[in-house]
Amino acid sequence: MVYDFGWVYSVGSSQNPAVVMGINLNRAYSSFEARLGVQDTSEVSSARGAVIADGTTIFSKIVALKQSYDVKLPVAGVVRLEIKAFSPQPNGITFAVGDPMLRS
């Protein structure tokens, strides 16, 4: 089974990280795939994107404008998955999750 979400955007700052996406997986999927990046219209030039599974960070990377990273991560047994963005600056960040997909 494949579940495709489309594009998701969220805004946050260094004091209040953006929770770009929170998904209840209920241990029903084996992998999560997406493209992570800072939206070109963001007020900051870079941000740290993180994927968190049941409170444990399973991916973390600094992403600059004009860059994106494809991720394919194992999520078997995970109940809750979150994607968060943290900015090193207090200005707003717009973080994008492109074509997020769950596979069972």
C-alpha positions in Angstrom: 0.0 0.0 0.0 1.3 3.5 -0.9 0.0 6.7 0.6 0.9 9.9 -1.2 0.4 13.3 0.5 1.4 15.9 -2.1 3.4 19.0 -1.1 3.3 20.3 2.5 4.6 23.7 3.7 4.9 25.2 7.2 6.4 28.3 8.8 8.4 28.5 12.1 11.4 30.1 13.8 14.3 29.3 16.0 12.2 29.8 19.1 9.2 27.9 17.7 10.2 25.1 15.3 7.7 24.5 12.5 6.0 21.1 12.8 5.7 20.7 9.1 3.9 17.4 9.3 2.7 15.0 12.0 1.4 11.6 11.0 0.0 8.8 13.0 1.4 5.7 11.4 0.0 3.2 13.9 2.9 0.8 12.9 1.2 0.3 9.5 4.1 1.3 7.2 7.7 0.2 6.5 9.2 3.3 4.8 8.8 7.1 4.5 10.1 8.9 1.4 10.1 12.6 0.7 12.1 15.6 -0.6 13.0 18.1 2.1 14.0 21.7 1.5 13.6 25.4 2.4 11.0 27.1 0.2 12.6 29.7 -2.1 10.4 32.5 -0.6 11.6 31.7 2.9 13.0 34.6 5.0 16.1 32.6 6.0 18.8 31.1 3.9 19.0 27.7 5.6 17.3 25.6 8.2 17.7 22.2 9.8 15.1 19.7 8.8 14.5 16.7 11.0 12.4 13.6 10.8 11.4 12.2 14.2 9.9 8.8 14.8 8.3 8.2 18.2 10.4 11.0 19.7 13.7 9.8 18.2 15.4 11.8 15.4 16.0 9.5 12.5 17.2 12.1 10.0 18.6 15.6 10.5 20.3 17.9 8.0 20.9 21.6 7.3 19.2 22.5 4.1 20.1 25.8 2.2 18.0 27.7 -0.3 18.1 26.2 -3.7 18.9 22.7 -2.2 16.7 19.8 -1.4 17.4 16.3 -0.1 15.6 13.1 -0.9 15.1 10.9 2.1 14.0 7.2 2.3 13.7 6.2 5.9 12.6 2.9 7.6 9.5 3.5 9.8 8.5 -0.1 10.6 7.0 -0.2 14.1 6.6 3.6 14.3 3.5 5.0 15.9 4.0 8.7 15.2 6.2 10.4 12.6 7.0 14.2 12.7 8.9 16.4 10.3 10.2 19.6 12.0 12.2 22.5 10.7 14.5 24.6 12.9 15.9 28.0 11.8 19.3 29.3 13.2 17.7 32.8 12.9 14.7 34.2 14.7 13.0 35.1 11.3 10.3 32.9 9.8 11.2 29.8 7.8 9.1 28.2 5.2 10.0 24.6 5.0 8.8 22.3 2.2 8.2 18.5 2.2 7.8 17.4 -1.4 5.9 14.3 -2.5 5.9 12.6 0.9 5.0 9.0 0.6 4.5 6.1 3.0 5.0 2.5 1.9 3.8 -0.7 3.7 
